[in-house]
Amino acid sequence: MRVERLSFDARGGLLAKAPTSIDPQFIIYFGPREMLATGETFSQLRTAFPEAILLGCTTGGQIHDHDGVDDNVAALAMHFEKTKLHIASEAIRSMADSRSCGRSIGKQLLAADLSAVFVLSDGLNVNGNELIAGITELTGDSIPLTGGLAGDGAEFKETLVGADCIPKTRTVAAIGFYGDAVRIGHGCAGGWDVFGPWRRITRSIGNILYELDGEPALNLYERYLGDEAKGLPGTGLLFPLQIHDPNHPDHLIVRTILAVDPHDRSLTFAGDVPQGWAAQLMRGNFNHLSAGAAEAARQAAVSVRDGHAESGVALLVSCIGRRLLMGQRISDELESVAAVLGDQFSRIGFYSYGEISPHAVSGFCELHNQTMTITTISEAA
């Protein structure tokens, strides 16, 4: 496997027509909505690399090695020696179509030699849990599924995904990796601190939370957040919700707010918040968040090295909430990842509205929020 980074100017224009040393089969790219929406970035990539698969999305910030950047495009070109690739995409009309959309993606990618799937999804019109359930219904739980929900900074207005086309809204796209030469590692960890008592989710439907301990959910957030509640849903990124099934207390999942309904006092999250589950508020600690990122890197490194591959690409999908909280210190978590993976893995990624990765405890793929997830891709020698 050979890898080369692509460079762009301040307006998102491709600086070099082609990498000098590889003939890329796959290019992944991330950028701000204002740049990707024009189609100029895609057009330049397509002109320069007419045979390559192009997959990209808008973000809450791009990850480029040690840095988190807002105002430029990040892209990486890959050439595989022994691995086949196939791209799939599907339009999605509403959250209610999430599972059927996932089934369509899974059906398009399914083959006997499918080894892994990386998915990029619209970040505002999809129920991530249902999307994952639809894909895995076709591919099965043994095929690693990773990826993330596209972002739009802290605006929450529109997210775009492109699968061999100009990035569009209400789109889900995924790439499948085929054959026994590809090595996929994955890691997922958070690092947030909990505060306040555990509460019971007494009323919810899917990803809409109505009541905690019999009280309107928005009331609780307003009480705990004080003046910051006026900035919801944006400020809610700094105060995620940790949930778990009471029958499986060690299986913790984090959820973040996508929308607020002041009329019925409900909160809409990026993934399901099942009724009857326990919930607890969380807040960030810089050192703990960086340690969580390092733990995700360790998990990904161990799983890929067990497959006898020592170098390749690391796709980092971290939550926009982590970036907003850490600000200029966001480089801390990126440097923590670099310290674990070293220079053998070329690092690229984005800040998302939701992260997709197998759970560190159960091993089953789930939607996460406020985590750092890492997918390592390499080929056996």
Helices and strands as residue ranges (DSSP letters): E 2-6, E 26-31, H 33-36, H 40-48, E 53-58, E 62-64, E 67-69, E 74-79, E 84-91, G 95-97, H 98-109, E 114-121, H 128-139, E 145-149, E 161-163, E 171-178, E 182-189, E 193-205, E 208-212, E 215-216, H 217-225, G 226-231, G 234-238, E 241-244, E 253-255, E 257-261, E 266-269, E 278-283, H 286-305, E 312-319, H 320-326, G 327-329, H 330-341, G 342-344, E 345-352, E 354-358, E 365-368, E 372-379
